[in-house]
């Protein structure tokens, strides 16, 4: 009877040790703070009104969305100075959305009214 009890006790301790090792490995593989380093994308709105952009330039992060809304009674474009994007012609009351693939400062203009945004 003593051998069976000793064998069961050893088996039980080995099982507990194995479970402890698995739990340790699982806890070490998970990020300590999943929100650390995560960035949230933002949405910015630019009004096109009185033949001007408000604001005239933007600073965006990768993944940010920018929405331009044409509040003027005539068409405009939203065209990146660097050639990163071009809305083509926006009719009065129309809007156009762009999601940034690179971050930084973006200057833009209206190809129909090149003095806008300058």
N, C-alpha and C positions, 0 to 999 in steps of 0.2 A: 504494500500500500504506500510505503514511503517513496518508492521510485516513481509511481504514478503521480503523486502529489508534487514531487520535485520537478518532474517533467512538465506538468501543467503550469507550474509557477514559472519555469524558464520560458515556456511558450508565451505565457501572458506578458512577461517583461519584454520579450522580443517584439511582440505585437505592439505594445505601448511605445517602445523605442522607435519602431518603424513609423507609427502614426506621428510621433513627435518630429521625426526627420521630414516627413511629407509636409506637415504643417509649417515647419520652418522654411522649407523650400518655397512653398506657396506664398508665404508672407514676404519673403525676400524678393520674389519676382514681381510683385505688384508695386506700382509707383506709390510712394509715401503720400503724395499730395497730387491727385490727378488734375487738379485745377492749376497747379503751378506751371507757369510757362504757356498756358493756354491763352490765346487771345480771342477776343470776340470781335467779330466784324461789325462795323458801324455803317449806318446809312446817313448820307448827307444829301441835302436838297439845295439846289441852286436855282434861284428864280431868274428868268430872263425877262426883264421889265425895263421900259423906258430906254431901250437900246443899250442895256448894260447887263452884265452878269453880277449877281450878288450871292456869294463872293466871287471875285474875279479869278482867284487862284485857290487851289485846295492842297492840303497835305493829307494824304491817305495812306493806309496800311494795306498790305496784300489782303484781298478778300472784302475790303470795304466796297459798298455800293454807293454810287452817286446818281442822283436823279435830277435832271434838268427839266424845268417846266417853263414853256414859252407862254408868258402872260402878255406879250405884245400882240398888236393886231396884224402883224405881218410875219412871214417866215424868218427863221434863223437856222444856223447850224451850230453844233458844238464840235470843234475840231481841235485836237491836241496840237500844241506848238511843235512837239517832238514827233508827231505822226503816229502816236499810240492808238488813237481812236478818232472816229468821225461819225457823227450822228446822221449825216446827210441832212436834207432839209426838214425842219420841224415846222409844221403848220401852226397857226395861232391856236392856243389851247392844248397843243400836243406836248407830250413829255418823252424823254429818252433816258434810259438807264444804262449805266456802265459799271461793271465790277472790276476793280483794280487787280491786275495780275502782277504788278510791281508796286512798291511803296515809294513814297516821297512827295515832293511838291509837283503839282501839275498845273501848267499854264495852258489856257485854251482861248480860242477866239471864234468868231463867226466868220465863215468864208464869204458870206454875202455882205457883211459889214465889218471889214477887217480892223476898223478902229475900236471895235468892241473887245474888251479884254486886254487892251494895251495901256 
